[in-house]
Amino acid sequence: MTSVQITQSHTLRRDARRNRALIIEAAREVFAGAGFGAPLDAVARRAGVGRGTLYRHFPDRYTLAVAIFEDNVRDIEELAAAYEGRADAFDALLRALVDHQVRSHGLHQALDKGTEAPELQALAERVVRAFAEPVRRAQEDGVLRADLVKEDLLDIMRMVASVIERVDDVERRRASADRAMDLLRNGLRG
């Protein structure tokens, strides 16, 4: 391979990664505002890419939703690593998780696949793993119930999702999610 070919190949990969990231962020915004059934053309326009580029990366809206969830989970994992060993790790991760739910509003219909979607189950397990050490630490410190189990974390996500499900305005959605978390925190404390 010549240096020109290597440079072109590297550039294309970088462009493809950039386009993918633009599509994911645009889809997050479009789905949050117009729901999961929003036209994918609107996603392509918001991302500034053509329909062909969108469909090369994401052949359908479900694949796009999984990519958004994957992006959210990666962020949670990075935050867990950054907060490793800190007493406030559980609260920081929980705030980030709720923020992702608020920002990714509209994707809950993708979750209707439930247990039949192994990729969503795998992502849920990654979230649970990211929370494992912060939960243990918070329980040891007495600020989190000792009987909290991983299924409870997934239920918390479902509860917040149901509270914000029909709230269209992002600021009201955030306020509703924050209020739900305040109420839930009282039940989570040790």
C-alpha positions as CSV (number, residue, x, y, z in Angstrom):
1,M,0.0,0.0,0.0
2,T,1.4,3.4,-0.9
3,S,1.4,6.3,1.6
4,V,-1.4,8.0,-0.4
5,Q,-3.6,4.8,-0.1
6,I,-2.8,4.6,3.7
7,T,-3.7,8.2,4.2
8,Q,-6.9,7.9,2.2
9,S,-7.9,4.7,4.1
10,H,-7.2,6.4,7.4
11,T,-9.1,9.5,6.4
12,L,-12.1,7.4,5.3
13,R,-12.1,5.6,8.6
14,R,-11.9,8.9,10.5
15,D,-14.7,10.3,8.3
16,A,-16.8,7.2,8.9
17,R,-16.4,7.4,12.6
18,R,-17.2,11.1,12.6
19,N,-20.4,10.5,10.5
20,R,-21.4,7.7,12.8
21,A,-21.0,9.9,15.8
22,L,-23.0,12.8,14.1
23,I,-25.8,10.4,13.2
24,I,-26.0,9.0,16.8
25,E,-26.2,12.5,18.3
26,A,-28.7,13.7,15.7
27,A,-30.9,10.6,16.3
28,R,-30.8,11.2,20.0
29,E,-32.1,14.7,19.4
30,V,-34.7,13.9,16.8
31,F,-36.1,10.9,18.7
32,A,-36.2,13.0,21.9
33,G,-38.2,15.6,20.2
34,A,-40.4,13.7,17.8
35,G,-40.4,10.1,19.2
36,F,-38.9,6.9,18.1
37,G,-41.2,6.9,15.0
38,A,-39.6,10.1,13.6
39,P,-38.5,9.9,10.0
40,L,-35.0,8.7,9.6
41,D,-34.6,11.4,6.9
42,A,-34.9,13.9,9.7
43,V,-32.0,12.2,11.4
44,A,-29.9,12.3,8.3
45,R,-30.7,16.0,7.7
46,R,-29.8,16.9,11.4
47,A,-26.6,15.0,11.1
48,G,-25.7,16.6,7.8
49,V,-25.3,13.3,6.0
50,G,-27.1,11.7,3.1
51,R,-29.6,8.9,3.6
52,G,-27.2,6.4,2.1
53,T,-24.6,7.2,4.7
54,L,-27.2,6.8,7.5
55,Y,-28.4,3.4,6.2
56,R,-24.8,2.2,5.6
57,H,-24.2,2.7,9.3
58,F,-27.6,1.8,10.6
59,P,-29.9,-0.3,8.4
60,D,-33.0,0.4,10.6
61,R,-34.1,2.5,13.5
62,Y,-33.7,-0.3,16.0
63,T,-30.0,-0.6,15.1
64,L,-29.7,3.1,15.6
65,A,-31.4,2.9,19.0
66,V,-29.0,0.2,20.1
67,A,-26.1,2.4,19.0
68,I,-27.4,5.3,21.1
69,F,-27.8,3.0,24.1
70,E,-24.3,1.7,23.5
71,D,-23.0,5.3,23.4
72,N,-24.8,6.0,26.7
73,V,-23.4,2.8,28.4
74,R,-19.9,3.6,27.2
75,D,-20.2,7.0,28.9
76,I,-21.4,5.4,32.1
77,E,-18.5,3.0,32.1
78,E,-16.0,5.8,31.5
79,L,-17.6,7.7,34.4
80,A,-17.4,4.7,36.6
81,A,-13.7,4.4,35.9
82,A,-13.2,8.1,36.6
83,Y,-15.0,7.8,39.9
84,E,-13.3,4.6,41.0
85,G,-12.9,4.5,44.7
86,R,-14.8,7.7,45.4
87,A,-17.5,7.8,48.0
88,D,-19.8,9.8,45.6
89,A,-19.5,7.4,42.7
90,F,-23.0,5.9,43.1
91,D,-24.7,9.3,43.0
92,A,-22.6,10.5,40.1
93,L,-23.4,7.4,38.1
94,L,-27.1,7.6,38.9
95,R,-27.2,11.3,37.9
96,A,-25.5,10.4,34.6
97,L,-27.9,7.5,34.0
98,V,-30.9,9.7,34.5
99,D,-29.4,12.4,32.3
100,H,-29.0,9.8,29.5
101,Q,-32.6,8.8,30.0
102,V,-33.8,12.4,29.7
103,R,-31.6,13.0,26.6
104,S,-32.4,9.7,25.0
105,H,-36.2,10.1,25.5
106,G,-38.2,8.6,22.7
107,L,-36.1,5.4,22.5
108,H,-38.2,3.5,25.0
109,Q,-40.2,1.9,22.2
110,A,-37.0,0.2,21.2
111,L,-36.9,-1.4,24.6
112,D,-40.3,-3.2,23.8
113,K,-38.2,-6.0,22.4
114,G,-37.5,-6.8,26.0
115,T,-35.8,-10.1,26.8
116,E,-35.8,-11.1,23.1
117,A,-33.1,-8.5,22.4
118,P,-29.8,-10.0,23.5
119,E,-27.9,-6.8,22.6
120,L,-30.1,-4.7,24.9
121,Q,-29.7,-7.3,27.7
122,A,-25.9,-7.1,27.2
123,L,-26.0,-3.4,27.5
124,A,-28.1,-3.6,30.7
125,E,-25.6,-6.0,32.1
126,R,-22.8,-3.6,31.3
127,V,-24.6,-0.8,33.2
128,V,-25.1,-3.2,36.2
129,R,-21.4,-4.0,36.1
130,A,-20.4,-0.3,36.0
131,F,-22.6,0.2,39.1
132,A,-21.4,-2.9,41.0
133,E,-18.4,-1.3,42.9
134,P,-20.1,2.1,43.6
135,V,-23.2,0.2,44.9
136,R,-21.0,-1.9,47.2
137,R,-19.1,1.1,48.4
138,A,-22.3,3.1,49.1
139,Q,-23.8,0.1,51.0
140,E,-20.6,-0.3,53.1
141,D,-20.7,3.5,53.8
142,G,-24.3,3.1,55.0
143,V,-25.8,5.6,52.5
144,L,-27.5,2.9,50.3
145,R,-29.8,0.2,51.4
146,A,-28.0,-3.1,52.1
147,D,-30.6,-5.1,50.3
148,L,-30.3,-3.3,46.9
149,V,-29.7,-5.9,44.1
150,K,-28.9,-5.5,40.4
151,E,-32.5,-6.0,39.4
152,D,-33.4,-3.0,41.5
153,L,-31.2,-0.8,39.4
154,L,-32.9,-1.9,36.2
155,D,-36.3,-1.2,37.9
156,I,-35.1,2.3,38.8
157,M,-34.3,2.9,35.1
158,R,-37.8,1.7,34.1
159,M,-39.5,3.8,36.8
160,V,-37.7,7.0,35.6
161,A,-38.5,6.1,32.0
162,S,-42.2,5.7,32.8
163,V,-42.3,9.1,34.6
164,I,-40.8,11.0,31.6
165,E,-42.5,8.9,28.9
166,R,-45.1,11.4,27.8
167,V,-43.3,14.6,28.7
168,D,-42.4,16.4,25.5
169,D,-40.5,19.4,26.8
170,V,-36.9,18.6,27.7
171,E,-36.8,20.9,30.7
172,R,-40.0,19.6,32.1
173,R,-38.8,16.1,31.4
174,R,-35.6,16.8,33.3
175,A,-37.6,18.3,36.2
176,S,-39.9,15.2,36.3
177,A,-36.9,12.9,36.2
178,D,-35.1,14.8,39.0
179,R,-38.3,14.8,41.1
180,A,-38.7,11.0,40.6
181,M,-35.1,10.5,41.6
182,D,-35.5,12.6,44.7
183,L,-38.4,10.4,45.7
184,L,-36.5,7.2,44.8
185,R,-33.4,8.3,46.7
186,N,-35.4,8.3,50.0
187,G,-36.2,4.7,49.4
188,L,-32.6,3.8,48.4
189,R,-30.9,5.2,51.4
190,G,-29.7,2.9,54.1
